């Protein structure tokens, strides 16, 4: 990439004051020396309060202490997008160390402004290099010191770096204010959706009439029904004429899906669309544009016969997190199929599919279902039998239609607001990257011919470093070996060697 006159291309290692250092792995101890959590790396800087106790002494932690101006990077993460992300230590009111999940960067202030590094590190110019170089092991993306040292940076003169940072901070601060307004709107949308769904599903949103009162009679349909998973007696009262019903009583069928062998699934095109959990969106839709997968009609009618679904069936995922994403199968195909992480509810004569979907999205009913989940190796699972015992509020069909129509307007408005917020956030991120791009190709601020060119400054400081000698990389002290009771080589003599003696070396 071309840069203006007076700029230079450098690698990160060229502007360091100290070698990069990996943090140290340390066991947690409640009253131990403070060590940062990975969640301390935030866009606004390192949150020093986000730490835990480590089982090491102050002396052991000393090489890994952070100071104001340090730049800490995420060394490894399950997401390629997050590996290598950095944050600046803006102040240092407490003594805290960094763990082996981080790498510390200290730059030479004579060559590069730390705020300039902080901003360029979040640009696509650097992120592309990091994400391309990240390697995955057991699902964890990692970046090593050698790769980081080789990251290429455009380096303006030092004074121009400071001018760039000043203008950037002005632009980005105003952009951040706008984004904060979007995030606030998104946060308000979620409780609004939850309130609409719960008030509708439990009857508190219906138009009040003289006889519209809640009654304990709403649980009488459960009197002779037993459940090991739900306490039916603790369910709230519903309006008169509404009843709590086990889902198996009001659904024609409730079945979970199945997953065939890999060679029977076809990405991109095929005969029968095969739905997975990621095809169910958080806002209650089926989005088959996400990694579409198909199965053959023979597989659909034989091996996957029990997991066939059709338009109007209501799907809910029972393996997560997250649990309970719910959507109605659309009309795009006559038949679909689903994998083992999804349950299909087919509405019977007493309940409408739209009402069934609305109720399953209700935080109250969803909370009942989620409370039965069992965790295994970080994954939550809900049993199919639990889905069949799940209590559902069922009003008369006429009221179901009225409430669905009333809720649809509110839900559509809330979802439209959420969708607009998401689009605005995407535009804001594109604008942010465009501003950063202009900054680091020399188009954000004018160049000043009086500035000392970066190449001359590099040469000057390089000569100083050569005269001083190359700094040695910090070495990690190996743990002391435990004493062995078995016979072994004789212990080294405790008698000190003469000053000019040469110790003999042996091959390991």
WOBEL-V662962 format. One record per residue. N is the residue number from 1. RES is the residue in one letter. SS is DSSP state (h for helix, s for strand, l for the rest). PHI is phi in whole degrees, 0 to 359 (999 if undefined). Layout:
n=(N/N)
res=(RES/RES)
ss=(SS/SS)
phi=(PHI/PHI)
This chain:
n=(1/2/3/4/5/6/7/8/9/10/11/12/13/14/15/16/17/18/19/20/21/22/23/24/25/26/27/28/29/30/31/32/33/34/35/36/37/38/39/40/41/42/43/44/45/46/47/48/49/50/51/52/53/54/55/56/57/58/59/60/61/62/63/64/65/66/67/68/69/70/71/72/73/74/75/76/77/78/79/80/81/82/83/84/85/86/87/88/89/90/91/92/93/94/95/96/97/98/99/100/101/102/103/104/105/106/107/108/109/110/111/112/113/114/115/116/117/118/119/120/121/122/123/124/125/126/127/128/129/130/131/132/133/134/135/136/137/138/139/140/141/142/143/144/145/146/147/148/149/150/151/152/153/154/155/156/157/158/159/160/161/162/163/164/165/166/167/168/169/170/171/172/173/174/175/176/177/178/179/180/181/182/183/184/185/186/187/188/189/190/191/192/193/194/195/196/197/198/199/200/201/202/203/204/205/206/207/208/209/210/211/212/213/214/215/216/217/218/219/220/221/222/223/224/225/226/227/228/229/230/231/232/233/234/235/236/237/238/239/240/241/242/243/244/245/246/247/248/249/250/251/252/253/254/255/256/257/258/259/260/261/262/263/264/265/266/267/268/269/270/271/272/273/274/275/276/277/278/279/280/281/282/283/284/285/286/287/288/289/290/291/292/293/294/295/296/297/298/299/300/301/302/303/304/305/306/307/308/309/310/311/312/313/314/315/316/317/318/319/320/321/322/323/324/325/326/327/328/329/330/331/332/333/334/335/336/337/338/339/340/341/342/343/344/345/346/347/348/349/350/351/352/353/354/355/356/357/358/359/360/361/362/363/364/365/366/367/368/369/370/371/372/373/374/375/376/377/378/379/380/381/382/383/384/385/386/387/388/389/390/391/392/393/394/395/396/397/398/399/400/401/402/403/404/405/406/407/408/409/410/411/412/413/414/415/416/417/418/419/420/421/422/423/424/425/426/427/428/429/430/431/432/433/434/435/436/437/438/439/440/441/442/443/444/445/446/447/448/449/450/451/452/453/454/455/456/457/458/459/460/461/462/463/464/465/466/467/468/469/470/471/472/473/474/475/476/477/478/479/480/481/482/483/484/485/486/487/488/489/490/491/492/493/494/495/496/497/498/499/500/501/502/503/504/505/506/507/508)
res=(X/X/X/X/X/X/X/X/X/X/X/X/X/X/X/X/X/X/X/X/X/X/X/X/X/X/X/X/X/X/X/X/X/X/X/X/X/X/X/X/X/X/X/X/X/X/X/X/X/X/X/X/X/X/X/X/X/X/X/X/X/X/X/X/X/X/X/X/X/X/X/X/X/X/X/X/X/X/X/X/X/X/X/X/X/X/X/X/X/X/X/X/X/X/X/X/X/X/X/X/X/X/X/X/X/X/X/X/X/X/X/X/X/X/X/X/X/X/X/X/X/X/X/X/X/X/X/X/X/X/X/X/X/X/X/X/X/X/X/X/X/X/X/X/X/X/X/X/X/X/X/X/X/X/X/X/X/X/X/X/X/X/X/X/X/X/X/X/X/X/X/X/X/X/X/X/X/X/X/X/X/X/X/X/X/X/X/X/X/X/X/X/X/X/X/X/X/X/X/X/X/X/X/X/X/X/X/X/X/X/X/X/X/X/X/X/X/X/X/X/X/X/X/X/X/X/X/X/X/X/X/X/X/X/X/X/X/X/X/X/X/X/X/X/X/X/X/X/X/X/X/X/X/X/X/X/X/X/X/X/X/X/X/X/X/X/X/X/X/X/X/X/X/X/X/X/X/X/X/X/X/X/X/X/X/X/X/X/X/X/X/X/X/X/X/X/X/X/X/X/X/X/X/X/X/X/X/X/X/X/X/X/X/X/X/X/X/X/X/X/X/X/X/X/X/X/X/X/X/X/X/X/X/X/X/X/X/X/X/X/X/X/X/X/X/X/X/X/X/X/X/X/X/X/X/X/X/X/X/X/X/X/X/X/X/X/X/X/X/X/X/X/X/X/X/X/X/X/X/X/X/X/X/X/X/X/X/X/X/X/X/X/X/X/X/X/X/X/X/X/X/X/X/X/X/X/X/X/X/X/X/X/X/X/X/X/X/X/X/X/X/X/X/X/X/X/X/X/X/X/X/X/X/X/X/X/X/X/X/X/X/X/X/X/X/X/X/X/X/X/X/X/X/X/X/X/X/X/X/X/X/X/X/X/X/X/X/X/X/X/X/X/X/X/X/X/X/X/X/X/X/X/X/X/X/X/X/X/X/X/X/X/X/X/X/X/X/X/X/X/X/X/X/X/X/X/X/X)
ss=(l/l/l/l/l/l/l/s/s/s/s/h/h/h/h/s/l/l/l/l/s/s/l/s/l/l/l/s/s/s/s/s/s/s/s/s/l/h/h/h/s/s/l/l/s/s/l/l/l/l/s/s/s/s/l/l/l/h/h/h/h/h/h/h/s/l/l/l/l/l/s/s/s/s/l/s/s/l/l/l/l/l/l/l/l/s/s/s/l/l/l/l/l/l/l/l/s/l/s/l/l/s/s/s/s/l/s/l/l/l/l/l/l/h/h/h/h/h/h/h/h/l/l/h/h/h/h/h/h/h/h/h/h/l/s/s/s/l/l/s/s/s/l/l/h/h/h/h/h/l/l/s/s/s/s/l/l/h/h/h/h/h/h/h/h/h/h/h/h/h/h/h/h/h/h/h/h/h/h/h/h/h/h/h/h/h/h/h/h/h/h/h/h/h/h/h/h/h/h/h/h/l/l/l/l/l/l/l/l/l/l/l/l/s/s/h/h/h/h/h/h/h/l/l/l/l/l/l/l/l/l/h/h/h/l/l/l/s/s/l/l/l/s/s/s/s/h/h/h/h/s/s/s/s/s/s/l/l/l/l/l/h/h/h/s/s/s/l/l/l/l/s/s/s/s/l/h/h/h/s/l/l/l/l/l/s/l/l/l/l/l/l/s/s/s/l/h/h/h/h/h/l/l/l/h/h/h/s/s/l/l/l/l/s/s/s/s/l/s/s/l/l/l/l/l/s/s/s/l/l/l/l/l/l/l/s/s/s/l/l/l/s/s/s/s/s/s/l/l/l/l/l/h/h/h/h/h/h/h/h/h/l/h/h/h/h/h/h/h/h/l/l/l/s/s/s/l/l/s/s/s/l/l/h/h/h/h/h/h/l/s/s/s/s/l/l/h/h/h/h/h/h/h/h/h/h/h/h/h/h/h/h/h/h/h/h/h/h/h/h/h/h/h/h/h/h/h/h/h/h/h/h/h/h/h/h/h/h/h/l/l/l/l/l/l/l/l/l/l/l/l/l/l/h/h/h/h/h/h/h/h/h/h/h/h/h/h/h/l/l/l/l/l/l/l/l/l/l/l/l/l/l/l/l/l/l/l/l/l/l/l/l/l/l/l/l/l/l/l/l/l/l/l/l/l/l/l/l)
phi=(999/286/231/295/300/94/268/216/265/228/259/306/298/287/246/277/266/227/298/299/228/285/291/248/287/213/290/280/220/305/257/277/292/297/226/294/271/297/291/288/280/234/303/276/128/286/271/294/284/271/218/227/275/246/276/215/274/299/293/292/279/308/293/245/289/256/228/303/100/294/245/253/245/285/280/203/200/288/246/299/291/259/295/82/296/233/209/266/277/272/211/218/285/230/275/215/253/246/271/287/277/232/235/264/241/236/255/278/295/283/252/217/283/299/289/297/299/301/285/291/293/266/279/298/303/272/302/297/296/293/294/289/271/297/241/251/224/54/82/250/277/227/229/253/297/300/294/299/297/269/298/272/230/279/241/280/303/301/296/291/304/294/294/300/298/298/291/301/298/294/296/289/294/292/294/295/297/296/294/298/296/294/297/298/297/295/296/285/292/298/295/295/299/300/295/298/295/291/297/287/294/262/88/280/262/287/295/284/242/300/261/276/230/282/211/289/297/293/259/292/290/256/302/261/251/250/213/277/252/234/265/298/293/268/290/290/293/244/300/302/92/263/219/282/227/298/301/296/281/249/251/292/199/221/224/266/273/209/239/280/295/303/290/267/254/234/286/93/203/164/265/243/294/246/271/240/301/292/278/258/272/292/265/86/232/263/244/278/287/276/43/299/229/232/234/287/296/296/297/300/268/242/298/253/301/284/251/286/229/222/305/100/292/254/254/220/276/244/233/206/277/279/259/82/289/232/202/265/297/282/269/300/223/292/220/228/221/226/273/288/271/237/246/253/259/255/296/267/288/263/216/274/304/295/291/300/294/297/295/292/274/299/303/292/292/299/297/300/293/293/293/264/294/248/263/220/53/80/247/257/228/244/285/299/298/295/299/284/265/301/282/236/282/234/275/301/302/297/291/303/297/297/292/297/295/294/290/300/295/293/294/296/296/294/290/295/297/296/294/296/297/295/294/297/297/296/297/298/292/297/296/300/293/294/296/297/300/297/296/261/242/84/250/267/230/287/277/246/300/282/292/292/303/298/296/293/296/298/295/296/288/298/294/298/295/297/292/277/97/290/293/277/289/297/253/279/287/288/296/290/290/289/294/252/274/278/294/202/293/296/292/293/293/275/286/295/285/302/303/261/289/248/277/289/257/237/289/289)
